Amino acid sequence: MADVIFVQVLRAFIESLPEGSEGFLGALREKHMAAALGLMHQRPEEPWTVARLAEEVGLSRSAFAARFAELVGEPPLAYLTRLRMQRATVLLREGATLSKASQMTGYASEASFSYAFRQWAGIAPGAYRRRLRTEQQ
């Protein structure tokens, strides 16, 4: 019941935002941006490109990229990378292997995942997982 109430309150809040409001919640007011965010959140492991996301939501690539960056505050693929890396931290915390984490976050190899994770977090994923284990002891 609490989940239903929360969703209803969130919907009401989003609807009360002025047209063109910036940020994640403001982006949810626009059907194209809401659809793109939904796709990225539902399937972050997909090999999304700006062109493919734009096609999925029915906009031109340039119009989609510009509007997404304007509303969300960062380009679509930067947002997707952050989303994937946040998911990766959860997976690593739960004990996933690097192979599993790379697969579930859309990277073709452990090497590409490790590179992206290191760029995002400033630490290699294996070192991140070891640090978590040390902190939990």
C-alpha positions, -999 to 999 in steps of 0.1 A, spaced: 0 0 0 28 24 8 43 18 -27 10 27 -43 7 59 -23 43 68 -30 38 64 -68 6 84 -67 23 112 -47 53 112 -71 29 113 -102 10 142 -87 43 161 -79 56 155 -115 23 168 -129 25 199 -108 59 209 -122 58 237 -147 61 228 -183 97 226 -194 111 220 -159 146 208 -159 161 177 -142 152 141 -141 116 147 -128 110 174 -153 122 151 -181 95 126 -170 68 151 -180 78 149 -216 66 116 -232 97 112 -254 122 117 -226 101 96 -202 102 68 -228 139 71 -233 146 71 -195 123 41 -191 142 22 -218 176 30 -202 164 20 -167 146 -12 -178 174 -24 -200 207 -7 -192 226 -37 -206 213 -30 -242 239 -15 -266 221 18 -267 233 46 -290 218 81 -292 205 72 -327 188 41 -314 172 58 -284 160 86 -306 145 61 -331 128 42 -302 111 74 -290 103 89 -324 126 118 -325 156 128 -347 189 120 -332 199 157 -329 166 168 -314 166 140 -289 202 145 -278 197 183 -274 164 180 -255 177 152 -232 208 172 -223 187 203 -217 162 186 -194 184 159 -176 215 180 -174 239 156 -192 240 139 -226 221 106 -229 251 83 -230 267 100 -200 235 94 -182 235 58 -193 271 53 -182 263 67 -147 232 44 -145 253 14 -155 280 22 -130 256 27 -102 241 -7 -111 277 -22 -112 284 -9 -77 253 -28 -64 263 -59 -83 299 -58 -69 286 -52 -34 264 -83 -38 294 -104 -48 290 -105 -86 321 -115 -106 336 -90 -130 323 -111 -158 287 -110 -145 289 -73 -137 302 -65 -171 275 -86 -188 247 -71 -167 258 -36 -174 261 -38 -211 299 -42 -216 312 -66 -242 342 -76 -221 356 -75 -186 384 -52 -199 360 -26 -213 339 -28 -181 369 -24 -159 381 6 -179 347 23 -178 344 16 -140 379 29 -133 371 61 -153 338 66 -134 348 56 -99 385 63 -99 392 27 -87 393 -6 -105 362 -28 -99 382 -55 -82 398 -30 -58 364 -16 -52 350 -50 -42 380 -57 -20 376 -24 -2 339 -32 4 349 -65 20 375 -48 42 349 -22 54 324 -49 62 347 -68 84 
